[in-house]
Amino acid sequence: MKTLAAVLTLFSLSIVANANPPASPPDHPTGMGAGMSKSDAPTKKGKVLSSVEAKSFTYIEVQDGSKKLWVVSPTVAVKTGNTISYADAPVQPKYHSASLNREFTNVVFTTRVVVDK
């Protein structure tokens, strides 16, 4: 009986753990795009002004209409002057990247960036 109780307890704990996964580390950009999935289609466009590589992410400064913002995505090869499409997400007005030791303003954390041809 004790073994069955132990197995049921472990099973219950694993269900709770999977239902409430741990939060992403504060410097993990994709953790900021809560609710987004990898299947999000790129719906926004912008012209690349500059880019910065960091660990497994690319910070891309874009001109999107009349506004400039930073789009952060999983690593992608971009060049100044490229036009990119990206999955939309809420704009975060200020973000400090610990890995780059740099402040960014108007940041969008996205799951997908496509370089337009």
C-alpha positions, 0 to 999 in steps of 0.5 A: 500500500505504501508503494502505491501511495508513493507512486500516486504522489509522484504521479500527482506531482508530475502533473502539477509540475507539467501544468505549471512549468518554471518561469524562464530566466529573466534574461531569456527573451523568449520567456517574455513572449508568453502565450506565443507559439512557434507557429505564429505567422509573421504579420509585421514588417520592418527594415533592418537598421542594425543587429546584435548577436547574443547567445542564441538570440538576435536583437534586430533594430528595425524601422517599422513605419514611423517607429523604430524598435528592437525585435528579439528572436531566436538567432537569424542571419540579417544584414542592414538594409534587409526587410524582415517579417516577424510575428507580432507581440506586445512592445516592452518599453525598456529591457535590460539584457544582462548578457549584453549589459545593455538597455534596449527601448521598445523591444518586441520578443518574437518567436519567428523572423523571416528575411524577405526576398 
